[in-house]
Amino acid sequence: MSAPAAAPPSLPPMASKPKKQPYPFYLGGLAATIAASITHPLDLTKVRLQASGDKRMIESIKKTVRTAGARGLFDGITGTWMRQMSYSLCRFWAYDESKKLLGATPQSPAWVLATAGVMAGSIAGVVGNPGEVVMVRLQGDFAKPPEKRFNYKHCFDALFRMVREEGPSSLVRGVGPNVFRSILMNSSQLASYDFFKAELLKTKYFDDNIACHFTASFAAGTVATTVCSPADVLKSRIMNASGPGSSSTLGVIRSSLAADGPMFMFKGWLPAWSRLQPTTILIFLTLEQLKNVVDWKRGSL
């Protein structure tokens, strides 16, 4: 009787590729804070053009330097930090979570990415509204006549005084236009960056490097500026106003149409583009480098 054939040696189980860990939720907010600090003078000029009687970007910058010195170009910087570490931190986190819910990848159709941006913008617009009001008021204060200034010392002074002097409802002033603008921004800026980056990587001219990130963010910044301009102007004018009846969106639209005509919606487009373009580029270049640092740190452990 012949011996049973030996069983073939079992192969060792293939090692499964470890699933990549998600990046820290705060990376987007940190990247946005760094970028906004660098471009703050342009953002300040944009807000003053939208909310005051200034007509030209260069003249507005000269006026700021003439009245407050070079340091005046960084008026309200604490408000910018508060806004970025609330609104931007929330929007990047919510965008990533929304993409997970939708099963979206960078190769997904543009409308899927835009839907994730809409979801993120809806959340971040509400969460970041108090910081948005504080930032706009701090930046626009020195453009007003002395008797109409708020004279806030810093972002926390502004926050506490608004609640004490105007009530908690002051923190949601302009929340409608702000959420609308946030939806437009995130569905255009974040979604278009992912879309353009994926499309560039499909060509033979780009690899996943700084050149690709720069080109994708340049295109995303131009799209976002044009899409967001009308809501951005309304948001700045409503938030910078005070007094009964001044928070009515329809009232601001009527008065703006009467004073400046329909093109008021694109007032400050050039400084908005000049500010948002480098900011968008800096945000995504910084974010990609921060991700590289995280990957390097995880690989070195």
C-alpha positions as CSV (number, residue, x, y, z in Angstrom):
1,M,0.0,0.0,0.0
2,S,1.6,3.3,-1.1
3,A,2.1,6.1,1.3
4,P,-0.2,9.1,1.0
5,A,1.2,12.0,-1.0
6,A,2.7,14.7,1.1
7,A,0.6,17.8,1.2
8,P,2.3,20.7,-0.6
9,P,4.0,23.1,1.7
10,S,1.7,25.9,2.7
11,L,2.7,29.4,1.6
12,P,3.2,32.0,4.3
13,P,0.3,34.5,4.4
14,M,0.9,37.6,2.3
15,A,1.5,40.6,4.4
16,S,-1.4,43.0,3.8
17,K,-0.4,46.6,3.1
18,P,-1.0,48.6,6.2
19,K,-3.9,51.1,5.8
20,K,-2.6,54.6,5.7
21,Q,-3.5,56.5,8.9
22,P,-5.6,59.7,8.5
23,Y,-3.8,63.0,8.9
24,P,-4.3,65.1,12.1
25,F,-7.6,67.0,11.8
26,Y,-5.9,70.3,12.6
27,L,-3.4,70.4,9.6
28,G,-5.8,72.4,7.4
29,G,-6.4,75.0,10.0
30,L,-2.7,75.3,10.7
31,A,-1.8,75.7,7.0
32,A,-4.5,78.3,6.6
33,T,-3.3,80.3,9.6
34,I,0.2,80.4,8.3
35,A,-1.0,81.4,4.8
36,A,-3.4,84.1,6.1
37,S,-0.7,85.6,8.3
38,I,1.5,86.2,5.3
39,T,-1.3,87.6,3.1
40,H,-3.0,89.6,5.9
41,P,-2.3,93.1,4.4
42,L,-4.1,92.1,1.2
43,D,-7.0,90.7,3.1
44,L,-7.2,93.9,5.2
45,T,-7.3,96.0,2.0
46,K,-10.0,93.8,0.5
47,V,-12.3,94.2,3.5
48,R,-11.7,98.0,3.6
49,L,-12.5,98.3,-0.1
50,Q,-15.7,96.3,0.4
51,A,-16.9,98.0,3.6
52,S,-15.7,101.6,3.2
53,G,-15.6,104.3,0.6
54,D,-12.1,103.4,-0.6
55,K,-12.1,103.0,-4.4
56,R,-8.6,101.6,-5.4
57,M,-6.4,98.9,-3.9
58,I,-3.1,100.9,-4.0
59,E,-4.8,104.1,-2.7
60,S,-6.3,102.1,0.2
61,I,-2.9,100.6,1.1
62,K,-1.3,104.1,1.0
63,K,-4.1,105.5,3.2
64,T,-3.5,102.7,5.7
65,V,0.2,103.3,5.9
66,R,-0.3,107.1,6.0
67,T,-2.7,107.0,8.9
68,A,-1.4,104.0,10.9
69,G,2.1,103.3,9.7
70,A,3.4,100.0,8.3
71,R,2.1,98.2,11.3
72,G,-1.4,99.3,10.2
73,L,-1.2,96.7,7.4
74,F,-1.5,94.1,10.2
75,D,-4.5,95.6,12.0
76,G,-6.8,92.9,13.2
77,I,-4.3,90.0,12.8
78,T,-5.6,88.4,16.0
79,G,-9.1,88.3,14.4
80,T,-7.5,86.5,11.4
81,W,-6.0,83.9,13.6
82,M,-9.3,83.3,15.5
83,R,-11.1,83.0,12.2
84,Q,-8.6,80.5,10.6
85,M,-8.4,78.3,13.7
86,S,-12.2,78.0,13.9
87,Y,-13.5,78.3,10.3
88,S,-10.6,76.9,8.3
89,L,-9.8,74.1,10.8
90,C,-13.5,73.1,10.7
91,R,-13.8,73.2,6.9
92,F,-10.8,71.0,6.1
93,W,-11.9,68.5,8.7
94,A,-15.5,68.5,7.5
95,Y,-14.4,68.2,3.9
96,D,-12.4,65.1,4.6
97,E,-15.2,63.6,6.6
98,S,-17.8,64.5,4.0
99,K,-15.7,62.8,1.3
100,K,-15.6,59.6,3.4
101,L,-19.4,59.7,3.8
102,L,-19.8,60.0,0.0
103,G,-17.1,57.5,-0.8
104,A,-15.3,60.2,-2.8
105,T,-11.7,60.0,-3.9
106,P,-9.6,62.6,-5.8
107,Q,-10.6,60.7,-9.0
108,S,-14.3,61.2,-8.3
109,P,-16.4,63.4,-10.6
110,A,-16.3,67.1,-9.9
111,W,-19.9,67.2,-8.7
112,V,-19.2,64.6,-6.0
113,L,-16.2,66.6,-4.7
114,A,-18.3,69.8,-4.9
115,T,-21.1,68.1,-2.9
116,A,-18.5,67.3,-0.2
117,G,-17.5,71.0,-0.3
118,V,-21.1,72.1,0.1
119,M,-21.5,69.8,3.2
120,A,-18.2,71.2,4.7
121,G,-19.1,74.8,3.9
122,S,-22.5,74.5,5.6
123,I,-20.9,73.3,8.9
124,A,-17.9,75.6,8.8
125,G,-19.9,78.7,8.0
126,V,-21.9,78.4,11.2
127,V,-19.0,77.3,13.4
128,G,-16.7,80.1,12.1
129,N,-19.2,82.9,12.1
130,P,-18.2,84.5,15.4
131,G,-14.5,84.6,14.3
132,E,-15.6,86.0,10.9
133,V,-17.5,88.9,12.5
134,V,-14.5,89.6,14.8
135,M,-12.0,89.5,12.0
136,V,-14.1,91.9,9.7
137,R,-14.6,94.4,12.5
138,L,-11.0,94.4,13.6
139,Q,-9.8,94.9,10.0
140,G,-12.4,97.5,9.1
141,D,-12.1,99.6,12.3
142,F,-9.4,102.1,11.4
143,A,-11.0,102.8,8.0
144,K,-13.9,104.4,9.9
145,P,-14.1,107.9,11.4
146,P,-12.9,107.9,15.0
147,E,-16.3,108.4,16.5
148,K,-17.6,105.3,14.7
149,R,-14.8,102.9,15.6
150,F,-15.3,99.9,17.9
151,N,-11.7,100.3,19.3
152,Y,-11.3,96.6,20.2
153,K,-7.9,95.7,21.7
154,H,-7.8,92.1,20.3
155,C,-10.0,89.3,19.1
156,F,-11.0,88.2,22.6
157,D,-11.8,91.7,23.7
158,A,-14.0,92.0,20.6
159,L,-15.7,88.7,21.3
160,F,-16.5,89.6,25.0
161,R,-17.6,93.2,24.2
162,M,-19.9,92.1,21.4
163,V,-21.7,89.7,23.7
164,R,-21.8,92.2,26.6
165,E,-22.8,95.3,24.5
166,E,-24.9,93.8,21.7
167,G,-26.0,90.5,23.0
168,P,-25.1,86.9,21.9
169,S,-27.1,87.5,18.7
170,S,-24.2,89.7,17.5
171,L,-22.1,86.5,17.0
172,V,-24.5,85.3,14.3
173,R,-24.7,88.7,12.5
174,G,-24.5,87.9,8.8
175,V,-24.6,84.2,9.3
176,G,-26.8,83.7,6.2
177,P,-24.5,85.3,3.7
178,N,-21.5,83.8,5.5
179,V,-22.8,80.3,5.3
180,F,-23.7,80.9,1.6
181,R,-20.2,82.2,0.9
182,S,-18.7,79.3,2.9
183,I,-20.6,76.8,0.7
184,L,-19.4,78.6,-2.4
185,M,-15.8,78.8,-1.2
186,N,-15.5,75.2,-0.2
187,S,-17.3,73.7,-3.2
188,S,-15.1,75.8,-5.5
189,Q,-11.7,76.0,-3.8
190,L,-11.3,72.7,-2.0
191,A,-13.2,70.6,-4.6
192,S,-11.5,72.3,-7.6
193,Y,-8.1,71.8,-6.1
194,D,-8.7,68.1,-5.8
195,F,-10.2,68.0,-9.3
196,F,-7.4,70.0,-11.0
197,K,-4.7,68.0,-9.1
198,A,-6.2,64.7,-10.2
199,E,-6.5,65.9,-13.8
200,L,-2.9,67.2,-13.9
201,L,-1.6,63.9,-12.5
202,K,-3.4,62.1,-15.4
203,T,-1.1,63.9,-17.9
204,K,2.6,63.0,-18.5
205,Y,3.7,66.5,-17.6
206,F,3.1,66.4,-13.8
207,D,4.1,64.3,-10.8
208,D,2.7,64.6,-7.3
209,N,5.1,67.4,-6.4
210,I,5.2,71.2,-5.7
211,A,4.8,72.1,-9.4
212,C,1.5,70.1,-9.6
213,H,0.3,71.5,-6.3
214,F,1.1,75.1,-7.4
215,T,-0.7,74.8,-10.7
216,A,-3.8,73.1,-9.2
217,S,-4.0,75.7,-6.4
218,F,-3.6,78.6,-8.9
219,A,-6.5,77.4,-10.9
220,A,-8.6,76.7,-7.7
221,G,-7.9,80.3,-6.4
222,T,-9.1,81.9,-9.6
223,V,-12.3,79.8,-9.6
224,A,-13.0,80.5,-6.0
225,T,-12.5,84.3,-6.2
226,T,-15.0,84.6,-9.1
227,V,-17.6,82.3,-7.5
228,C,-17.4,83.9,-4.1
229,S,-17.2,87.6,-4.9
230,P,-20.9,88.5,-4.5
231,A,-21.4,86.7,-1.2
232,D,-18.1,88.0,0.1
233,V,-19.1,91.7,-0.5
234,L,-22.5,91.2,1.2
235,K,-20.9,89.4,4.1
236,S,-18.4,92.2,4.7
237,R,-21.0,95.0,4.5
238,I,-23.4,93.3,6.8
239,M,-20.8,92.3,9.4
240,N,-19.2,95.7,9.4
241,A,-22.5,97.5,10.1
242,S,-24.1,98.1,13.5
243,G,-27.4,99.4,14.8
244,P,-31.0,98.3,14.4
245,G,-32.0,97.0,10.9
246,S,-28.4,97.0,9.7
247,S,-28.1,93.2,9.6
248,S,-30.9,92.8,7.0
249,T,-29.5,91.2,3.9
250,L,-32.2,92.7,1.6
251,G,-31.6,96.1,3.2
252,V,-27.9,96.0,2.4
253,I,-28.6,94.8,-1.1
254,R,-31.0,97.7,-1.8
255,S,-28.7,100.3,-0.4
256,S,-25.7,98.9,-2.2
257,L,-27.6,98.8,-5.5
258,A,-28.7,102.4,-5.0
259,A,-25.2,103.6,-4.2
260,D,-23.0,101.5,-6.5
261,G,-25.2,99.7,-9.0
262,P,-25.2,96.0,-9.7
263,M,-21.4,95.8,-10.1
264,F,-21.1,96.3,-6.4
265,M,-21.2,92.5,-6.2
266,F,-17.7,92.4,-7.7
267,K,-16.3,95.4,-5.9
268,G,-12.9,94.5,-4.6
269,W,-12.5,91.5,-7.1
270,L,-8.9,92.4,-7.9
271,P,-7.7,92.7,-4.3
272,A,-9.8,89.6,-3.5
273,W,-8.0,87.7,-6.2
274,S,-4.7,89.2,-5.2
275,R,-5.3,88.0,-1.7
276,L,-7.1,84.7,-2.3
277,Q,-4.7,83.6,-5.0
278,P,-1.5,83.6,-3.0
279,T,-3.5,82.5,0.1
280,T,-4.9,79.5,-1.8
281,I,-1.4,78.6,-3.2
282,L,0.2,79.0,0.3
283,I,-2.5,77.0,2.0
284,F,-2.2,73.9,-0.3
285,L,1.6,74.1,-0.6
286,T,1.8,74.3,3.2
287,L,-0.8,71.6,3.7
288,E,1.0,69.2,1.3
289,Q,4.3,69.9,3.1
290,L,2.8,69.4,6.5
291,K,1.4,66.0,5.3
292,N,4.9,65.1,4.1
293,V,6.3,66.0,7.6
294,V,3.6,63.8,9.2
295,D,4.5,60.9,6.8
296,W,8.2,61.3,7.5
297,K,7.6,61.4,11.3
298,R,5.5,58.3,11.1
299,G,8.1,56.5,9.0
300,S,10.9,57.4,11.4
301,L,9.1,55.9,14.5
